[in-house]
Amino acid sequence: MLAMLVLLGLCACGHAANEPQVNGSVFPLNTAAPEPVELDGSQSADGAVTVDLRQPFFINASLLFDKGHAQVAAWDFSNQTQQIAGERPILPVHTPSALDVLDPQAMAAIDPDRPVIALTFDDGPGPYTQQLLNILSANNARATFFVVGNRIKSYPEVMRAIAAQGSEIANHSWAHADLADLDEQGIREQLQWTVDEVEKYTGIRPKLMRPPYGSMDDLAVSVTRDLGMPIITWSLDTRDWQTKDAQKTYDAIISSVRNGTIILCHDIHQATIESMAKVVPALVKAGYQLVTVSQLLTLVDGGAAAGQVYNSVHW
Ligand SMILES: [Zn+2]
C-alpha cells in the first residue's frame, strides 16, 4: 500500500477574508486546515493525477496564481520527482508574524520594488562556509543557513561570521534526523538542542526550521508549531549535493530563478561554493536583491507563522 497523507490547505495570509488573493500575496501551506487529504497508491483524492510515492512523502506546495486555487505537489524522495497531487482552494487567513527580530536597517535597505530572492544553504556549517560568506559580502548579498546542531561546536567562528555578515541562521535539526521517524520528545530535542547550541555560540535563537529530507509527519508539524517555528522548504532545488558540479548548479539557478524564489543549496560541498562565486554576482547583475528568508517573508506579508510551510513568495 503506497499510502501517503498530504497535509495541505493553502492560504493567502494577511488579507481580507473571503477574498483569495491572486497576486501580491504569500501563499504558504497551512498544514492545519482544511482537513488533510488521504491519497493511496495510484489515485489522488481528486482522481485527477496519479501519485506513486514509495517513500514517506511530505512537501511541497507549488502554487497556481489564478482562480483562487493552488496546486499541491507531492515530492517523491525515492526518485526525486515532483508530482501534482491535487488542487485546493486558497483559504485566506491571517498569519501573525513569528519573526520578532529583524535588523530594521537591513530591512530598510531592501527596495520593495525590485525583485528579491533567498539563497539557502543546508547541512553546514562546514569548511567552505566562510568562503561563501566572503562571496556574499563582496556582493552585498545575504543568505540563510539551515545548520545542523551537532556541527556547530566545530565551527564557532563561522557561526559568528554568519550572523556578523547579516545572513540568517536557521534550524536543520540536531543530527539531520528524519523528523517523521521520531516521537514527540525526539522531535523536540532535535529542534530545541539546535536552538540552544546556536544561542550558546552566537546569542541568537533561530526561528526558522527546515526539516531534513523535507520530511515531516503531522506530529512533527504540530511540535514545530508548538515551538513557534515556521517551516521553510524551497521552490528551486539545485540538486547540488547530487551533481557536485559548479556549472550545473549555476545553470539550475540561472535558468529557473524568479522574483520570490527560495533556492536550496548545501554549503558543505566545494563545488557549490565554486558555483556561488559566479551565481551571486550574476544574480546581482540581473537585478535581484539577495535577502534572508525572514526578510523575504517579512517584505511580502509581515512575517511567517509558526507551523506553516513556506516554499516561496510571489508577487
Ligand atoms: Zn539537509
Residues whose N, C-alpha, C, O or C-beta is under 5 A from the ligand:
A	BS01	ZN	D122 D123 P212 Y213
